Amino acid sequence: MKDVSHYLIKNKNILWSASICSVAVLITIFILNTVLGLLVHYINPLESIFWHTFSPLCVGALLVVILGSIIYEFYVFREGGHSLAKQLKARRLSLIESTPEENVALKITEKLAQNFDIDLPSIYVLPDEVGVNALTAGLHPRDTVIILTWGALQNLDELELYGLLGHEFNQILSGEAKENTRLKILYSGLTSFSQLGSKIAKQGFSVYEKGRRHKFETSFVAIGGVIWLIGSMGILISRLIKYFTLGGRTFYNDYKAKRLMLNNANIQTLLRIYVHHAGSQIHSEYSESIAHMCFANSLSPQSWLNIHPSIEDRIYELNPTLLQDLQIENLKKLRSQPLFVLMRPLEELSAESYTPWISPQPLPLMRLSPISFALNDAIKPLNSEVRRQMQRPDLLQRAMQTSTGSREVMVAILMIRQYREFIPSTAEVSRAIVDSLLNLDGRVHIQIFHDACANLGNMPATSARQFVTKLAKIIQEDGEIGLLDALLIERVKAELHLLPMHTPSSLETVKPQIVRLIDALLHVQQINSENQLEVRYDILQRVLTREELELFREISDEPIDLSEILNDIAGLLLRDRLSILGVAEVCLWHDRIITQDELDVLELLYWRLGFETEEIVDQMQKKNSIMII
């Protein structure tokens, strides 16, 4: 009985879609025939506008083209979603030949398929599309495919990609992917003229790509333009029908995907598209016919009757306060840009934004001299495995068996890092713990700090905030702050669930923060002051334009909030974060031995910006060994 009802509902949906499509076809034929009738009536006033001498030929030709296109699409889609991927010239991803970004997408897809107990869909990528988008197609489980744009793979981190693929799996589970594929076939008759015109017109432009002119290039563009203009009526009618029949389901799908994934990953994906320069647009002659299948709008945002609401509306629907917070964050970032000094009154607005933890005031200056170990200790960083297994005093081991003792050890390590062998008499920390740490190799302190951090356990929110504030006051006790100490605080915040979710941001809005991070990174290095300026310029000219270099030529002496800067940079596109880290590695460590502090900073910086750290640490240690030899 259940199968029968499912069959009836399925056929009802197909019949309803076919009926709507038939109405759209009839309206299109009527309008085109009437337009031709106006021309015929102008030449011969005796002819009727609605039915004239050329009407049978016009209607017959349109029916042949439309029905022929639908029949051809049915034939093409005999392989289901794979056929659409071939039509769009997408490239199939395979685990053996995949890049790291593609590998992440394949692994997430495999994990989601296992979680929902469905057949593993094939993954394709549109290699020439820089917008962030995705679509799912298929008529049966065995031929279902998910097609991602190149921009989605290159710009989304793992959480954002998880949200995008989760939305596509929701379409597979709900049966919407099948319905969308059928609609693509049914409405193909109305969009075929436009696609044909676009293909012909592109032939006129493609000659420039080959570096030579063609005598028929203007003819290609003109003929293609005329055919596209005729087909634009079909596009307008199909878009109007889709707008009224499918326009309201996007919000519903967003809610369903959020409940299905049990997290806010799809909101992060929408935020990424919101700040991405190319948005979600797909530049293809098929972008019109696949618009209803996509995660977000595949057409220009200025297009009429878009099926998908704007990204702003979708974010607001899922979280009404998030967009306001994002706008306030952007205003706050403008404060640090040299050209926006006159906008200082906007600080009153930024003070209202919600943050889970605020750095203690007044903010410190950047530390210009690195706190490090004696040179003979710092030359050779310890292997991470060796550092974990090094013998520790019984006193430290007993202290780290409880969360209270672990907190005291962390406080002692940060005090030693600031004052070395001078510990204030008023310090609320056991002198025995301090002495035990001072008798150890200083390079082991950070590893002990990580181990103690893992032992913090669950703390009430108020206590957790007070503890982080206490640590932050220690590292900026002398009015200055270093990058390694700030990164250690970020590690504690992550353990206590106080690390704010990064807000996606564009490269242009956070360039001042990038400059401050580079300055902070430079002062961890064992480089003399004169060479530091040369290295700084070398890095900045790879990140900034020539005009921006002049703005940031001098090292700023303003107070700095490194935690906020790190959070802003963590919101950059995946490729932008990798680019910044890559430039830093090339300019700082390609011809030098890395010290223990530098290696700790590199590991924590990769972690804070959302990357795995083990591989990069191993590579640096191997390179170090070769250089020492």
C-alpha positions in Angstrom: 0.0 0.0 0.0 2.9 2.3 0.9 4.6 1.6 -2.5 1.3 2.4 -4.4 0.8 5.7 -2.6 4.4 6.6 -3.3 3.9 5.7 -7.0 0.8 7.9 -7.2 2.5 10.9 -5.6 5.4 10.5 -7.9 3.2 10.4 -11.0 1.2 13.3 -9.7 4.3 15.4 -9.4 5.5 14.4 -12.9 2.0 15.2 -14.3 1.9 18.6 -12.5 5.4 19.5 -13.8 4.5 18.4 -17.3 1.3 20.5 -17.2 3.0 23.6 -16.0 5.7 23.1 -18.7 3.0 22.7 -21.4 1.3 25.9 -20.3 4.7 27.7 -20.5 5.3 26.3 -24.0 1.8 27.4 -25.2 2.4 30.9 -23.8 5.8 31.2 -25.5 4.4 30.0 -28.9 1.5 32.4 -28.6 3.7 35.4 -27.8 6.2 34.7 -30.6 3.5 34.1 -33.1 1.8 37.4 -32.1 5.1 39.3 -32.4 5.5 37.8 -35.9 1.8 38.7 -36.5 2.5 42.4 -35.7 5.3 42.4 -38.3 3.0 40.7 -40.9 0.1 43.1 -40.1 2.4 46.1 -40.5 3.3 44.8 -44.0 -0.2 43.7 -44.9 -3.0 45.3 -42.8 -5.5 42.7 -44.0 -3.7 39.9 -42.1 -4.8 39.1 -38.5 -2.2 39.6 -35.7 -3.1 36.4 -33.8 -3.5 34.1 -36.8 -1.9 35.0 -40.1 -0.4 33.3 -43.2 2.9 32.4 -41.4 1.2 31.1 -38.3 1.1 27.4 -39.2 4.8 27.5 -40.2 5.8 29.5 -37.1 3.8 27.3 -34.7 5.0 24.1 -36.4 8.7 25.2 -36.4 8.5 26.1 -32.7 6.8 22.9 -31.8 9.4 20.9 -33.7 12.3 22.7 -32.1 10.8 22.5 -28.6 9.6 18.9 -28.7 12.8 17.9 -30.5 14.9 19.5 -27.7 12.9 17.7 -25.0 13.2 14.3 -26.9 17.0 15.0 -27.3 17.4 15.8 -23.6 15.6 12.6 -22.7 18.1 10.7 -24.9 21.0 12.6 -23.5 19.9 11.9 -19.9 19.8 8.2 -20.4 22.9 8.2 -18.1 21.3 10.4 -15.6 23.5 12.9 -13.8 26.6 11.8 -15.6 25.1 13.1 -18.8 24.6 16.5 -17.3 28.2 16.6 -16.1 29.3 15.8 -19.7 27.0 18.5 -21.1 28.5 21.0 -18.7 32.1 19.8 -19.5 32.7 18.9 -15.9 35.7 16.8 -14.8 35.1 13.7 -12.6 37.1 13.5 -9.4 39.0 10.4 -8.4 40.8 9.7 -5.1 43.9 8.5 -6.9 44.4 11.6 -9.0 42.9 14.3 -6.8 44.5 17.5 -5.4 44.3 18.1 -1.6 41.2 20.3 -2.0 39.5 17.6 -4.2 40.6 14.9 -1.7 38.8 16.7 1.1 35.6 16.9 -1.0 35.7 13.2 -1.8 36.3 12.2 1.8 33.4 14.4 3.1 31.1 12.9 0.4 32.1 9.4 1.4 31.5 10.2 5.1 28.0 11.7 4.4 27.0 8.8 2.2 27.9 6.4 5.0 26.1 8.4 7.6 22.9 8.5 5.6 23.3 5.0 4.3 22.9 5.8 0.6 24.8 5.1 -2.6 28.0 7.1 -2.9 27.3 9.9 -5.5 30.0 10.7 -8.0 31.7 14.1 -7.7 32.5 16.4 -10.6 34.0 19.8 -10.8 33.4 22.7 -13.3 37.1 23.7 -13.8 36.4 27.2 -15.2 33.9 28.5 -12.7 35.3 30.8 -10.0 31.9 31.3 -8.2 31.0 29.2 -5.2 28.2 26.9 -6.1 27.1 23.2 -6.5 24.2 21.2 -8.0 22.9 17.6 -7.8 21.4 15.7 -10.6 20.3 12.1 -11.3 17.3 10.0 -12.0 18.4 6.9 -10.0 20.8 6.3 -7.1 23.4 4.7 -9.3 23.6 7.8 -11.7 23.3 10.6 -9.1 26.2 13.1 -9.2 27.2 16.2 -7.3 28.8 18.9 -9.4 31.0 21.5 -7.6 32.5 24.6 -9.1 36.2 25.2 -9.0 35.6 28.2 -6.8 33.9 26.0 -4.2 36.9 23.6 -4.0 39.5 26.4 -3.9 37.8 28.8 -1.5 35.8 26.8 1.0 37.5 25.3 4.1 36.4 21.9 5.4 33.5 23.2 7.5 32.1 25.3 4.7 32.5 22.5 2.2 30.7 20.2 4.6 27.8 22.7 4.7 27.6 22.8 0.9 27.7 19.1 0.4 25.2 18.6 3.3 22.7 20.7 1.4 23.2 18.6 -1.7 22.7 15.4 0.3 19.5 16.8 1.6 18.3 17.2 -2.0 19.2 13.5 -2.7 17.4 12.3 0.4 14.3 14.4 -0.2 14.0 13.3 -3.9 14.4 16.9 -5.0 17.5 16.0 -7.1 15.3 13.7 -9.3 12.6 16.3 -9.6 15.1 19.0 -10.6 16.6 16.7 -13.3 13.2 16.1 -14.8 12.5 19.8 -14.8 15.7 20.4 -16.6 14.6 18.0 -19.3 11.0 19.4 -19.5 12.1 23.1 -19.7 14.9 22.4 -22.1 12.6 23.2 -25.0 12.2 26.7 -23.8 15.9 27.4 -23.2 17.3 25.6 -26.3 17.1 28.6 -28.6 19.0 30.7 -26.1 21.7 28.1 -25.6 22.1 27.7 -29.3 22.5 31.4 -29.7 25.1 31.6 -27.0 27.1 28.8 -28.5 27.2 30.4 -31.9 28.1 33.8 -30.5 30.9 32.3 -28.5 32.5 31.1 -31.7 33.0 34.7 -32.7 34.8 35.4 -29.5 36.8 32.2 -29.3 39.0 33.3 -32.3 40.7 35.9 -30.0 41.7 33.1 -27.6 43.6 31.4 -30.5 45.5 34.6 -31.3 44.1 35.1 -34.8 41.2 36.9 -36.5 38.5 35.2 -38.5 36.6 36.9 -41.3 33.3 35.4 -40.1 33.7 36.4 -36.4 31.2 39.3 -36.7 28.7 37.1 -38.4 28.9 34.5 -35.6 28.3 37.1 -33.0 25.4 38.7 -35.0 23.7 35.4 -35.8 24.1 34.1 -32.3 22.7 37.3 -30.9 19.6 37.2 -33.0 19.0 33.5 -32.2 19.5 34.3 -28.5 17.1 37.2 -28.7 14.4 35.0 -30.2 15.1 32.4 -27.4 15.0 35.1 -24.7 11.2 34.9 -24.7 11.3 31.2 -23.8 13.8 32.0 -21.0 11.6 34.8 -19.7 8.5 32.5 -19.6 10.4 29.6 -18.0 12.0 31.9 -15.5 8.6 33.3 -14.6 7.0 29.9 -14.2 9.9 28.6 -12.1 9.9 31.8 -9.9 6.2 31.2 -9.0 6.4 27.4 -8.6 9.9 26.9 -7.1 10.8 30.3 -5.6 9.6 29.5 -2.1 11.5 26.3 -1.5 15.0 27.7 -0.9 14.4 28.8 2.7 12.7 25.5 3.4 15.7 23.6 2.1 18.1 25.7 4.1 16.1 24.8 7.3 16.0 21.2 6.4 19.7 21.0 5.7 20.5 22.7 9.0 18.4 20.2 10.9 19.8 17.3 8.9 23.4 18.2 9.6 22.7 19.3 13.2 25.1 22.3 12.8 25.4 25.7 11.3 27.8 24.7 8.5 25.4 25.9 5.7 25.3 29.3 7.3 29.1 29.5 7.1 28.9 28.5 3.4 26.4 31.3 2.8 28.6 33.8 4.6 31.6 32.7 2.4 29.5 33.4 -0.7 28.4 36.7 0.7 32.0 38.0 1.0 33.3 36.2 -2.1 34.1 38.6 -5.0 32.5 36.3 -7.7 29.5 35.2 -5.6 27.8 32.1 -6.8 27.4 33.0 -10.5 28.1 30.3 -13.1 29.3 31.7 -16.5 27.9 29.1 -18.9 25.3 28.9 -21.6 23.6 26.3 -19.4 23.4 28.5 -16.3 19.8 29.4 -17.1 18.7 25.8 -17.4 20.4 24.6 -14.2 19.5 27.6 -12.1 16.8 25.7 -10.2 19.2 22.8 -9.4 22.0 25.0 -7.8 22.8 25.6 -4.2 22.7 29.4 -4.8 21.8 31.7 -7.7 23.7 30.7 -10.8 22.7 33.8 -12.7 23.7 37.4 -12.2 22.4 39.0 -9.0 20.9 41.7 -11.2 18.8 39.2 -13.2 15.0 39.4 -12.9 12.9 36.7 -11.2 15.8 34.7 -9.7 14.6 31.4 -8.2 16.9 31.7 -5.2 16.6 34.6 -2.8 19.6 36.8 -2.2 22.4 35.4 0.0 21.6 38.2 2.5 18.0 37.1 2.8 18.9 33.5 3.3 21.4 34.3 6.1 18.9 36.6 7.7 16.2 33.8 7.6 18.6 31.3 9.3 20.1 33.8 11.8 18.5 37.3 11.9 21.4 38.9 13.9 24.3 37.4 12.0 24.3 39.9 9.1 24.2 42.8 11.5 27.1 41.4 13.4 29.0 40.9 10.1 28.4 44.5 9.1 29.6 45.8 12.5 32.7 43.6 12.2 33.5 45.2 8.9 33.1 48.6 10.4 35.5 47.6 13.2 38.1 46.4 10.7 38.0 49.8 8.9 39.3 51.5 12.0 42.8 50.1 11.5 43.0 51.3 7.8 45.0 54.6 7.4 42.5 56.2 5.1 39.6 55.8 7.5 40.8 57.8 10.5 37.9 60.2 10.1 35.4 57.3 10.7 36.6 56.9 14.4 33.0 57.8 15.7 31.9 54.4 14.4 33.8 52.8 17.3 30.6 53.4 19.4 28.8 51.0 17.0 31.5 48.3 17.1 31.4 48.2 20.9 28.0 46.7 20.8 29.0 43.6 18.8 28.9 40.3 20.7 32.2 38.6 21.5 32.6 35.6 23.7 35.8 37.0 25.3 37.4 40.4 25.2 41.1 41.0 25.5 42.0 42.9 28.7 42.4 46.6 28.4 44.5 48.6 27.7 45.7 46.7 24.7 49.5 46.0 24.5 52.0 47.1 21.9 53.7 44.6 19.7 56.8 43.0 21.3 59.8 44.2 19.3 62.4 41.9 20.9 61.6 38.2 20.9 61.4 36.3 24.2 63.5 33.2 23.4 65.9 30.8 24.9 69.7 31.0 24.8 70.9 30.6 21.2 72.6 27.2 21.9 69.2 25.8 23.1 67.1 27.4 20.3 69.2 26.3 17.3 67.9 22.7 17.3 64.2 22.3 17.9 63.2 19.1 19.5 61.3 16.4 17.6 57.7 16.6 18.8 57.6 12.9 19.7 60.8 13.2 21.7 59.5 16.3 23.4 56.4 14.5 24.5 58.3 11.6 26.0 61.0 13.5 27.8 61.2 12.7 31.6 59.4 15.3 33.8 59.7 15.9 37.5 57.2 14.0 39.7 56.0 17.3 41.1 54.8 18.4 37.6 53.3 15.0 36.8 51.3 15.1 40.0 50.2 18.6 39.4 48.9 17.8 35.9 46.7 15.0 37.1 44.1 17.6 38.2 42.6 20.5 36.3 43.6 22.9 39.1 47.2 21.8 39.0 47.2 22.0 35.2 46.0 25.6 35.4 48.8 26.5 37.9 51.4 24.9 35.6 50.1 26.9 32.6 50.3 30.1 34.6 53.9 29.3 35.7 55.0 28.6 32.1 53.6 31.9 30.9 55.3 33.8 33.8 58.6 32.2 33.0 58.2 33.1 29.4 57.8 36.8 30.3 60.2 37.1 33.2 62.5 34.1 32.8 64.1 33.6 36.1 62.4 36.5 37.8 59.0 35.5 39.3 57.1 38.2 41.2 56.8 37.5 44.9 53.1 38.2 44.7 52.6 35.6 42.0 49.8 33.1 42.8 51.7 30.1 41.8 53.7 27.4 43.6 57.4 28.2 43.8 58.1 24.5 43.6 56.4 24.3 40.2 58.4 27.2 38.9 61.7 25.7 40.1 60.8 22.3 38.5 60.1 24.1 35.2 63.3 26.1 35.4 65.4 23.0 35.8 63.9 21.5 32.6 65.1 22.2 29.1 63.2 25.4 28.1 62.2 23.9 24.7 59.9 21.4 26.6 57.8 24.2 28.2 55.4 24.6 25.3 54.8 20.9 25.1 54.0 20.8 28.8 51.7 23.8 28.3 49.8 21.8 25.5 49.5 18.8 27.8 48.2 20.9 30.7 45.7 22.6 28.4 44.3 19.2 27.4 43.7 18.5 31.1 41.6 21.6 31.8 38.4 19.6 31.6 34.9 21.3 31.7 34.8 24.7 33.4 31.8 27.0 33.9 31.7 29.8 31.4 32.4 32.5 33.9 35.4 30.7 35.4 36.7 29.9 31.9 36.6 33.6 30.9 38.3 34.7 34.1 41.1 32.1 33.6 41.7 33.2 30.0 41.7 36.9 31.2 44.3 36.0 33.9 46.6 34.4 31.3 46.2 37.3 28.9 47.1 39.8 31.6 50.3 37.8 32.3 51.5 37.8 28.7 51.0 41.6 28.4 52.1 42.5 31.9 54.9 44.7 30.5 52.6 46.4 28.0 53.9 44.3 25.1 52.8 41.0 23.5 54.4 38.4 21.3 52.8 36.1 18.7 53.7 32.8 20.4 52.1 33.9 23.7 49.0 35.1 21.9 48.7 31.8 20.0 49.0 29.9 23.3 46.0 31.9 24.6 44.1 31.0 21.4 44.8 27.3 22.1 43.4 27.7 25.6 40.3 29.5 24.3 39.7 26.7 21.9 39.9 24.1 24.7 37.4 26.1 26.8 35.0 26.7 23.9 35.7 30.5 23.9 37.2 30.7 20.5 34.8 32.7 18.3 33.5 31.3 15.1 35.5 33.0 12.3 33.5 35.4 10.2 34.2 35.0 6.5 36.0 38.1 5.2 37.6 39.3 1.9 41.3 39.9 1.4 40.8 43.6 0.8 39.2 44.3 4.2 41.8 42.5 6.3 45.1 43.7 4.7 45.9 45.9 7.7 45.5 42.8 9.9 47.8 40.8 7.6 50.5 43.4 7.9 50.3 43.4 11.7 50.5 39.6 11.7 53.6 39.7 9.5 55.2 42.2 11.8 54.4 40.0 14.8 55.7 37.0 12.9 59.0 38.8 12.1 59.7 39.5 15.7 59.7 35.8 16.6 62.6 35.3 14.2 66.3 35.1 15.2 67.1 37.8 12.6 69.0 41.1 13.3 67.0 44.3 13.1 68.5 45.5 9.8 67.7 42.2 7.9 64.2 42.2 9.5 63.2 45.3 7.6 64.4 43.8 4.3 62.5 40.5 4.9 59.4 42.5 5.9 59.5 44.4 2.6 60.0 41.2 0.7 56.9 39.7 2.3 54.7 42.7 2.0 55.4 43.3 -1.7 54.1 39.8 -2.4 50.9 40.5 -0.5 50.2 44.2 -1.1 49.9 46.4 -4.2 52.4 49.2 -4.8 50.0 51.9 -3.4 49.3 49.8 -0.3 53.0 49.3 0.3 53.4 53.0 0.8 50.6 53.1 3.4 52.2 50.3 5.4 55.8 51.2 5.0 56.3 52.0 8.6 55.8 49.5 11.4 52.7 50.7 13.4 53.2 51.5 17.1 49.5 51.4 17.9 48.0 49.0 20.5 47.3 45.6 19.1 44.8 42.8 19.7 46.4 39.7 18.2 43.5 37.4 19.0 41.2 39.6 17.0 43.7 39.8 14.1 44.1 36.1 14.0 40.3 35.6 14.0 39.9 38.1 11.1 42.6 36.3 9.0 41.0 32.9 9.8 37.9 34.1 8.0 39.8 34.6 4.7 39.3 32.3 1.7 41.2 29.0 1.9 43.5 29.9 -0.9 44.2 33.4 0.6 45.2 31.8 3.9 47.5 29.3 2.2 49.0 32.1 0.1 49.9 34.1 3.2 51.4 31.1 5.0 53.3 30.1 1.9 54.8 33.6 1.5 55.8 33.6 5.1 57.5 30.2 4.8 59.4 31.2 1.7 60.6 34.5 3.0 61.4 33.4 6.6 62.6 29.9 6.5 63.7 28.8 3.0 67.4 29.4 3.7 67.6 29.4 7.5 67.6 27.0 10.4 64.3 27.2 12.3 64.4 27.7 16.0 62.1 26.0 18.6 60.0 29.2 19.1 59.6 29.6 15.4 58.5 26.0 14.9 56.0 26.4 17.8 54.6 29.5 16.2 54.4 27.9 12.8 52.5 24.9 14.2 50.1 27.0 16.2 49.6 29.5 13.3 48.7 26.7 10.9 46.3 25.3 13.5 44.7 28.7 14.1 44.1 29.3 10.4 42.4 25.9 10.1 45.0 23.6 8.7 46.5 20.3 9.8 49.9 20.8 11.4 51.7 17.5 11.7 52.8 17.3 8.1 54.2 20.8 8.0 56.1 20.3 11.3 57.6 17.1 10.0 58.7 18.8 6.8 60.3 21.7 8.7 62.2 19.4 11.0 63.5 17.3 8.0 64.6 20.5 6.3 66.2 21.7 9.5 68.2 18.4 9.9 69.5 18.7 6.3 70.6 22.4 6.8 72.4 21.6 10.1 74.3 18.7 8.4 
